């Protein structure tokens, strides 16, 4: 082989090597862009996941507070119902006593009327008898 043939062969090898380097550089650049896109997507997904986890924790806290408020409201409702029932019992007892007093009063009025009539009869009889003495 002559030197020009060697130069030609070396030039071809050099061109082939440069072409391969150029191809590999393109592949490397494509891979780098893909990696950057993947990293960005992973970061975005991590942010979304963190936000979701935070929202989920907040939602759980809110649910817990609402459950406690519901329990308190239910307790207050039961207490109010109990107090209302006690008041109903007291009112029923007061109504019963009032009715008894009305009945007793009616009986006393009847007895007083009978007694008044008896007194009036007695007075009538006494008036007649007394008039005989004062003539």
C-alpha positions in Angstrom: 0.0 0.0 0.0 1.1 3.3 -0.9 1.1 6.3 1.3 -1.8 7.9 -0.6 -3.8 4.8 -0.3 -3.0 4.7 3.4 -4.0 8.4 3.6 -7.2 7.6 1.7 -8.0 4.6 4.0 -7.2 6.7 7.1 -9.3 9.6 5.8 -12.2 7.1 5.2 -11.7 5.7 8.7 -11.5 9.3 10.1 -14.7 10.3 8.2 -16.4 7.1 9.4 -15.3 7.8 12.9 -16.5 11.5 12.6 -19.8 10.3 11.2 -20.2 7.8 14.0 -19.2 10.5 16.6 -21.8 12.9 15.0 -24.5 10.1 15.2 -23.6 9.2 18.8 -23.7 13.0 19.7 -27.2 13.2 18.2 -28.3 10.1 20.0 -26.7 11.5 23.2 -28.5 14.8 22.7 -31.8 13.0 22.1 -31.3 10.8 25.2 -30.4 13.9 27.3 -33.6 15.7 26.2 -35.6 12.5 27.0 -33.9 12.4 30.4 -34.7 16.1 31.1 -38.3 15.6 30.1 -38.5 12.5 32.2 -37.0 14.3 35.2 -39.4 17.2 34.7 -42.4 14.8 34.6 -41.1 13.0 37.7 -40.8 16.4 39.5 -44.3 17.4 38.4 -45.7 14.0 39.5 -43.9 14.4 42.8 -45.4 17.9 43.3 -48.9 16.5 42.4 -48.4 13.6 44.8 -47.3 15.9 47.6 -50.2 18.2 46.9 -52.6 15.3 46.9 -51.1 13.9 50.1 -51.4 17.3 51.7 -55.0 17.7 50.5 -55.8 14.2 51.8 -54.4 15.1 55.2 -56.4 18.3 55.3 -59.5 16.4 54.2 -59.0 13.9 57.0 -58.6 16.6 59.6 -61.8 18.3 58.3 -63.6 15.0 58.5 -62.3 14.4 62.0 -63.5 17.8 63.1 -66.9 17.3 61.5 -67.3 14.0 63.2 -66.4 15.6 66.6 -68.9 18.4 65.9 -71.5 15.9 64.9 -70.9 14.0 68.2 -71.2 17.2 70.2 -74.4 18.2 68.4 -75.8 14.7 68.9 -74.9 14.9 72.6 -76.5 18.3 73.0 -79.6 17.1 71.1 -80.0 14.1 73.5 -79.5 16.4 76.5 -82.1 18.8 75.2 -84.5 15.9 74.5 -83.9 14.6 78.1 -84.6 18.1 79.5 -87.7 18.4 77.4 -89.0 15.1 78.7 -88.3 16.2 82.2 -90.2 19.5 81.6 -93.1 17.5 80.0 -93.3 15.3 83.2 -93.3 18.4 85.4 -96.0 20.0 83.3 -98.1 16.9 83.4 -97.7 16.7 87.2 -98.6 20.4 87.5 -101.6 19.9 85.3 -102.7 16.9 87.4 -102.3 19.0 90.6 -104.2 21.9 89.0 -107.0 19.6 88.1 -107.1 18.1 91.6 -107.2 21.6 93.0 -110.1 22.6 90.6 -112.0 19.5 91.6 -111.4 20.2 95.3 -112.4 23.8 94.8 -115.6 22.7 93.0 -116.3 20.3 95.8 -115.8 23.0 98.4 -118.1 25.4 96.4 -120.8 22.7 96.4 -120.3 22.0 100.1 -120.4 25.8 100.8 -123.6 26.1 98.8 -125.2 23.3 100.6 -124.0 24.7 103.9 -125.2 28.2 102.9 -128.7 26.8 102.1 -128.8 25.0 105.4 -127.8 28.2 107.2 -130.4 30.1 105.2 -133.1 27.6 106.2 -131.9 27.7 109.8 -132.0 31.5 109.7 -135.5 31.5 108.2 -136.6 29.2 111.0 -134.9 31.4 113.5 -136.3 34.6 112.1 -139.8 33.2 112.4 -139.2 32.1 115.9 -137.5 35.4 116.9 -140.3 37.4 115.4 -142.7 35.7 117.8 -140.6 37.0 120.7 -140.3 40.6 119.4 -144.0 41.2 118.8 
